């Protein structure tokens, strides 16, 4: 190992240590501010009542509470919606990059329509207008609305990632006898994945947060369960803070997993 390599690693570690120190100080400042504000409220905190809404232990057996059940529904909706959003986004991106004028026009109309209308309005239109006509339930309406909304943003991520691959790669694939679909599948998209992974991660995190809006059509997700508990117990601060912490834990876990995946993909060989 050369002296330069050791110096670079030492510099990187020092920078990381400084960054973590700044984060710890900022976190302490935020927690201290919250604690001071809570003390000034003269509010009788009842944190001891919160655990039973997450999990209950009866005769040595664990039973999920309403918040945990809601979290399962939220994750289920988010995962299915994300997979559909990826499919919709990839198809839309390929249409925008195609030679067909009709495909480019339709994909452009879809993007402009979805990105310039509120998600809540789209959910209401799907559930109250299209659902009775097409005969699908509220779960499918919630999943489809989230997928269509996030798919519009995924399309631009896919398009940007594909365009970032040098055009010579496509020409080389064509010269080897690969068709356009094979060139995209075997050459272009695998190279674009590393570029698209960070923004797709942000999209996934955004989708998890946006999933809370499906409570508007009475889906029993995490936020709706929290709202129900608050209406029954009036533990507004405790339940909403706990719900926010659960969302934060899920999104941070997702970010850490994708960061580890990025490092694995960045390794040579």
N, C-alpha and C positions, 0 to 999 in steps of 0.2 A: 504494500500500500504506500503510495507516494505521500510526501509531505503536503502537497497541495490538496489531495483528497482528504487527508486528515483535518487540514485547516478548514476546508469547506464544510465538513461534517460538524466540526466544533462550532463554526459560525451558525449553521442551521439549528443546532441544539440550543445555542445561546438565544437565538431569535425566538425559538419556540418557548423557551423558559420565560423570556420577557413577556411574550404574548399571553401565556397562561397566567403569569403574575398580574398583568393588567386586567385580565378577565376576572380573576379571583377578587381583586380589589373592587372592580365594578360590581360584581355580584354581592359582595359584602355591603357596599354602599346602597344598592337597591333593597336588599333584605332589611338593612338597618332603617332605611326610610319607610318601608312598609310597616315594620314593627313599631316605629315611632308614631306613624299615622294611626295604626290600629289602637295604640295605647291612648291616643287623644280622643278616640271615638267613644270611650266608655261603653264599649259593646261587650256583652257577656258571650264570649266565644264558647261554642259547644262542639269542639273537635271530636270529643269522645263519642258523639253520635254518628260520625261520618263512616267509620269502618263497616258498620252493619249494612250500609248501602252499597258497599263494594263486595264484600264476601261475608258469609255467616258460617259459624261452626256450631253444628248441633249434634251432640253425642259423638264428637270426634269426626264428623263428616262435614266436608266443605260444600257449601251451597253458594252459587254466585248471586250477588246482589243485583239490583236493577242497573247500577252503573256499569258493572262488569258485563251484564247481558247487553246493554246498549253499546258497549265498546265492541262486542263481537259483531253486532249488526253493522256498526260503522265500518269496521275492518272488512266485513264481507262486501258491503256496498262499494267501498273504496277499491278493493282489489279487482272486482269484476268490472267496475267502471273504468279503471285504469287500463286493463287489458283491451277493452272495447275502444277506449280512446286512442290507444296505440294503433289498433287496426284502422280506425277511421282516419287518424292523422297520417299514417303511411299511405293509405289509398288516396287521400286528398293531395298529399305532396307529390305523388307520382302523377296524378292528373294535372297538377299545375305545371309539371315539368314535361308533360307529354306534348306531342306535335298536334294533338287534336284541339281544334278551336272550341268545340262544344265542351270537352272535358275541362279545359282551362276556364271557360266561362262559368260552368256549373260549380266548379270548386271555388272560384272567386266569389260567387254569389253566396255559397254556404259560409265561407269565412267572414264575409262582411255582415251577413245576417246574424250569425251567432255571436261574433265579437262585439257587436254594437247594440245588443239587447241584453237586459239583466237576466241573470241565471234564474232568479225567482219567477220572472214572467215566463220563461221557457218551461219551468217545471209546472206552473199552473196551466199553461196551454196544453202540455202533454197529458197532464192528469185529468183536467176537467173537460178538455175538448177532444183530444185524440184517444184517450183511454177508453171512454164509452164506445167510440166508433170501432176501434180495433180490438176491443175486449181484452185488455191486459190490466194487471193489478198495479197497486201503488208501488210495490217493490221494483217492478220492471220499469215503471214510469220514472222513478228516482234514478235508477241505474242508467237508463237510456239518456235522461236529461243531463246527468253529469258527464257521461261519455261523449255526447254530442258537443257539450260546451268545452270540455277540456281537449277534445279531439281537434278543435279549431286551432288551439295553441300548439298542440303536438305536431300539427301539419307544418307549421312554420319552423319548428325545431328540426323536423325531418328534412325539410327542404333546404334549410341552411347547412345541415350536416352533409347532405348529398352534394350540394354545390361546393362545399369546402374540399372535396376530394378532387385532385387535379384531373382535368379533362383527358389528359394523356392516359390515365388508367382505364377510362371507358374505351378509348380508341385502341389500346393494347388488347383489351378483352375482346373487342369486336374482331381484331385482326387474327385472334386465335380461334375464331369460328364460333364464339359464344353469341347467343341471341341477346336482345336487349334485356329481357327478364332475367336470364342467367347472369348477365354482366352485373345487374343490380344486386342479385341475390348472392353471388359468389365473390364479387370484387368490390363493388362500390359501398354497399351497406355495411359489410364487416369493418371496413376502414373508417366509416363515418360514426360507428358506434361509440368509439372513445371520445369523439367530439360532442356527441349528442347526450352522453350519459349525465353530465352535470345539470344541464337544463331540464332533462327528463326527470331527474331527481327532484328538482324544484317544482316541477309540474305535479309529481306524485304527492309531495308535501302540501301543495296548494289544494289538490283534490281532497285530501283528508280533511283539511279545514273547511273547504266548501261543502263537504258532505253534511255538515251541521244544518244546512239550509233545507234538507229534505224533511226536517221536522215540521215544515210548513204544511206537508200533506199527511201528517200524523204517522210518519214512520217512527218506530220505537228505537231510534238510534241513541247514541250517548247523550247528545244535547237535549233531546226530547225527554229522556228519562230524568236528566238533571232538572229540567223545568218542572216535571211532574212532582219530583221530590220536594222542590222548593215550594210549590203551591200547597203541598200537604203539611210541611214541617216549618216553613218560613225560615229555614236555614240558608238564606240567600248567599251570604258571604262564603260560608264553609263549603257548600255544594258547588258553587260556581268556580271557586278557587281550586277545588279538587278536580273538577272537570277540566279546567284549563291545564292543570298539571298533568292530567292523563293524556290530553292531546299533545302537550309538549313532549312527554316521554315517548309517545309513538313516533312523532316526527323526528326527534333527535335520534332515536334508534334507527330509523330508516336512513337518515343522513350518514350515520356512522357506518352502516352496512355498505352503502354505496361508495363511501370513501375508501373502505377496505377493498371493494371490488375494483375501484379505479387504480389503486396501487398495485393490485394483482395484475391488471391488464397492462400496466405501464412497465412491468418487469420484462426485460429482454428474454426471448425464448419462451 
